[in-house]
């Protein structure tokens, strides 16, 4: 009996020791989290708080409807969230939207929001916890991005504002599984994440480690990959004109390796930018944004061109920037062939094709697959008084795009211009680029120092072949054009070897221009471009005007304010000469 009693005592002692150890560990973890309640965590919380945050109507309705039955929400509205990448993205962004409203307004403003978010966080944490994924293997679906960026963002928002230390720490465990080291997350170590993707996931890892593992945080910020990220985020303007992601001295910008886009500016003062700076680091985004956004965007017309700020079909800029936009002027970025013409009442964008820069790019799981011709050819002029601008709040699709001015499509089978067997995601690579060939282009302006927009003119040449958009058939396009405060006038030469008639949209169906014509005729709904070679002149103007735009012997001609201009290529895609008969000037597509 004594032996049995001793054995029981030892068992009780061991059990007590285990309980004490667990209690010590729990207290230690609690103290550790509290220890991180310092000046930096306060700054991080402030950076996460956006006072004007609103919740989408649909998200509000879902939160109210399913507040007491989250399981139904997950199985009906977000079905396949635990097996499909796209569904996971939608669920994560839904929860982030609710959480950011809670952060801005408090839990009591709409109590259902926090209840829904907490349950979603728990479900995500449990699902990840039970998945045997590794740093090179995605937990489910076919895309690392929703996990490495959206889920980790939701988790750190909850860590800093969820008032649940235990669940916050469980989220931390999953964050460091998803992003086990700087640059490594759910794909082969031989292909580390770089630049923007690295930035997005690094912010989440740093925030989580700062709160729960300060020693690892200190190690992270000393790594070579983080030092490279810090340097990249300074966005120092490059003066060597080789295609590379970042900003250039001539105000051009390359995004996603070889896309002419100002999408990098969308980082300015966004979630990741604010939180990164709250951690004590700096970026060059503020300098770039304050220099470029006022020139590119319009104070009264919130339209943006396809491809300029991302891959989606959104033509409306919903971002609010703490900047004052210029209402008039011409802005040119020669290296990427981008130009803006804006007055108090109109806004026009153009991007000519340039060597070594993609015409169109598709990213796995992001954006549309049928907007290629919109990136290349759309010549929409937006008006401040255009009542139809509201229609563009819907994301652009092919059915709308194919009717836009400037597009050249197959007359009888326009869907062939977006053949899904051609414009599709790459099976292996994250990005799929589509290129123009035989490029010969330039962009420039007349009377650069004038302040009156009636005395300014934007001109360009855009010669290229975009085989992929024409079923890999030979269609050579040369467009020379001018834009003034009165509208656009262009001269086209098309060598159509596709063996099919093409159609050119010369009318803007959403705005009643006084003059919309091809070769001074406007009787047909569109202009037919026959097989073989043809030339035609397009006008879309507010009043009768003839700028005498022409193209002969590889030279562009136009007339403006009683002066006759010629533009001659001196070095293909590098430099050209503008002459008014009395004075001439050399312009550089790659500024010296």
Secondary structure as the mmCIF struct_conf table of DSSP 4:
data_model
#
loop_
_struct_conf.conf_type_id
_struct_conf.id
_struct_conf.beg_label_comp_id
_struct_conf.beg_label_asym_id
_struct_conf.beg_label_seq_id
_struct_conf.end_label_comp_id
_struct_conf.end_label_asym_id
_struct_conf.end_label_seq_id
HELX_RH_AL_P HELX_RH_AL_P1 UNK A 2 UNK A 35
TURN_TY1_P TURN_TY1_P1 UNK A 36 UNK A 36
BEND BEND1 UNK A 38 UNK A 38
HELX_RH_AL_P HELX_RH_AL_P2 UNK A 39 UNK A 48
TURN_TY1_P TURN_TY1_P2 UNK A 51 UNK A 52
HELX_RH_AL_P HELX_RH_AL_P3 UNK A 57 UNK A 65
TURN_TY1_P TURN_TY1_P3 UNK A 66 UNK A 68
HELX_RH_AL_P HELX_RH_AL_P4 UNK A 70 UNK A 72
HELX_RH_PI_P HELX_RH_PI_P1 UNK A 73 UNK A 77
TURN_TY1_P TURN_TY1_P4 UNK A 78 UNK A 83
HELX_RH_AL_P HELX_RH_AL_P5 UNK A 85 UNK A 105
TURN_TY1_P TURN_TY1_P5 UNK A 107 UNK A 110
HELX_RH_AL_P HELX_RH_AL_P6 UNK A 111 UNK A 129
TURN_TY1_P TURN_TY1_P6 UNK A 130 UNK A 130
TURN_TY1_P TURN_TY1_P7 UNK A 135 UNK A 136
BEND BEND2 UNK A 137 UNK A 137
BEND BEND3 UNK A 139 UNK A 142
BEND BEND4 UNK A 144 UNK A 144
HELX_RH_AL_P HELX_RH_AL_P7 UNK A 145 UNK A 145
HELX_RH_PI_P HELX_RH_PI_P2 UNK A 146 UNK A 151
HELX_RH_AL_P HELX_RH_AL_P8 UNK A 152 UNK A 161
BEND BEND5 UNK A 162 UNK A 162
HELX_RH_AL_P HELX_RH_AL_P9 UNK A 165 UNK A 178
TURN_TY1_P TURN_TY1_P8 UNK A 179 UNK A 179
STRN STRN1 UNK A 181 UNK A 181
TURN_TY1_P TURN_TY1_P9 UNK A 182 UNK A 183
STRN STRN2 UNK A 184 UNK A 184
BEND BEND6 UNK A 185 UNK A 187
HELX_RH_3T_P HELX_RH_3T_P1 UNK A 189 UNK A 191
HELX_RH_AL_P HELX_RH_AL_P10 UNK A 195 UNK A 212
HELX_RH_AL_P HELX_RH_AL_P11 UNK A 214 UNK A 220
TURN_TY1_P TURN_TY1_P10 UNK A 221 UNK A 222
BEND BEND7 UNK A 223 UNK A 223
HELX_RH_AL_P HELX_RH_AL_P12 UNK A 224 UNK A 232
TURN_TY1_P TURN_TY1_P11 UNK A 233 UNK A 234
HELX_LH_PP_P HELX_LH_PP_P1 UNK A 236 UNK A 237
STRN STRN3 UNK A 238 UNK A 238
BEND BEND8 UNK A 240 UNK A 240
BEND BEND9 UNK A 242 UNK A 242
BEND BEND10 UNK A 245 UNK A 245
STRN STRN4 UNK A 246 UNK A 247
STRN STRN5 UNK A 248 UNK A 248
TURN_TY1_P TURN_TY1_P12 UNK A 249 UNK A 250
BEND BEND11 UNK A 251 UNK A 251
STRN STRN6 UNK A 253 UNK A 255
TURN_TY1_P TURN_TY1_P13 UNK A 256 UNK A 258
STRN STRN7 UNK A 259 UNK A 260
HELX_RH_3T_P HELX_RH_3T_P2 UNK A 263 UNK A 267
TURN_TY1_P TURN_TY1_P14 UNK A 268 UNK A 269
BEND BEND12 UNK A 270 UNK A 270
HELX_RH_AL_P HELX_RH_AL_P13 UNK A 271 UNK A 278
TURN_TY1_P TURN_TY1_P15 UNK A 279 UNK A 280
BEND BEND13 UNK A 284 UNK A 284
HELX_RH_AL_P HELX_RH_AL_P14 UNK A 285 UNK A 296
BEND BEND14 UNK A 297 UNK A 297
BEND BEND15 UNK A 299 UNK A 300
STRN STRN8 UNK A 303 UNK A 303
TURN_TY1_P TURN_TY1_P16 UNK A 306 UNK A 308
BEND BEND16 UNK A 309 UNK A 309
BEND BEND17 UNK A 311 UNK A 312
STRN STRN9 UNK A 316 UNK A 316
BEND BEND18 UNK A 322 UNK A 323
HELX_LH_PP_P HELX_LH_PP_P2 UNK A 324 UNK A 326
BEND BEND19 UNK A 327 UNK A 328
STRN STRN10 UNK A 329 UNK A 333
HELX_RH_3T_P HELX_RH_3T_P3 UNK A 334 UNK A 336
TURN_TY1_P TURN_TY1_P17 UNK A 337 UNK A 337
STRN STRN11 UNK A 338 UNK A 342
BEND BEND20 UNK A 344 UNK A 345
STRN STRN12 UNK A 346 UNK A 351
TURN_TY1_P TURN_TY1_P18 UNK A 355 UNK A 356
BEND BEND21 UNK A 357 UNK A 357
BEND BEND22 UNK A 359 UNK A 359
STRN STRN13 UNK A 360 UNK A 363
TURN_TY1_P TURN_TY1_P19 UNK A 364 UNK A 365
STRN STRN14 UNK A 366 UNK A 366
BEND BEND23 UNK A 367 UNK A 367
BEND BEND24 UNK A 369 UNK A 370
HELX_RH_AL_P HELX_RH_AL_P15 UNK A 372 UNK A 377
STRN STRN15 UNK A 381 UNK A 383
TURN_TY1_P TURN_TY1_P20 UNK A 384 UNK A 385
HELX_RH_3T_P HELX_RH_3T_P4 UNK A 387 UNK A 393
BEND BEND25 UNK A 394 UNK A 394
HELX_LH_PP_P HELX_LH_PP_P3 UNK A 395 UNK A 396
HELX_RH_AL_P HELX_RH_AL_P16 UNK A 398 UNK A 401
TURN_TY1_P TURN_TY1_P21 UNK A 402 UNK A 403
BEND BEND26 UNK A 404 UNK A 404
TURN_TY1_P TURN_TY1_P22 UNK A 405 UNK A 406
STRN STRN16 UNK A 408 UNK A 410
BEND BEND27 UNK A 411 UNK A 412
HELX_RH_3T_P HELX_RH_3T_P5 UNK A 414 UNK A 418
TURN_TY1_P TURN_TY1_P23 UNK A 420 UNK A 422
BEND BEND28 UNK A 423 UNK A 423
BEND BEND29 UNK A 427 UNK A 428
BEND BEND30 UNK A 430 UNK A 430
STRN STRN17 UNK A 431 UNK A 434
STRN STRN18 UNK A 437 UNK A 446
TURN_TY1_P TURN_TY1_P24 UNK A 448 UNK A 449
HELX_RH_3T_P HELX_RH_3T_P6 UNK A 453 UNK A 455
STRN STRN19 UNK A 457 UNK A 465
HELX_RH_3T_P HELX_RH_3T_P7 UNK A 467 UNK A 470
TURN_TY1_P TURN_TY1_P25 UNK A 471 UNK A 472
STRN STRN20 UNK A 475 UNK A 484
TURN_TY1_P TURN_TY1_P26 UNK A 485 UNK A 486
STRN STRN21 UNK A 487 UNK A 496
BEND BEND31 UNK A 498 UNK A 500
STRN STRN22 UNK A 502 UNK A 504
TURN_TY1_P TURN_TY1_P27 UNK A 509 UNK A 510
BEND BEND32 UNK A 511 UNK A 511
BEND BEND33 UNK A 514 UNK A 514
STRN STRN23 UNK A 515 UNK A 518
TURN_TY1_P TURN_TY1_P28 UNK A 519 UNK A 520
STRN STRN24 UNK A 521 UNK A 521
BEND BEND34 UNK A 524 UNK A 526
STRN STRN25 UNK A 527 UNK A 529
BEND BEND35 UNK A 531 UNK A 531
STRN STRN26 UNK A 532 UNK A 541
BEND BEND36 UNK A 542 UNK A 543
STRN STRN27 UNK A 550 UNK A 552
TURN_TY1_P TURN_TY1_P29 UNK A 553 UNK A 554
STRN STRN28 UNK A 555 UNK A 560
TURN_TY1_P TURN_TY1_P30 UNK A 561 UNK A 562
STRN STRN29 UNK A 563 UNK A 571
TURN_TY1_P TURN_TY1_P31 UNK A 572 UNK A 574
STRN STRN30 UNK A 575 UNK A 579
BEND BEND37 UNK A 581 UNK A 582
STRN STRN31 UNK A 584 UNK A 588
BEND BEND38 UNK A 589 UNK A 590
#
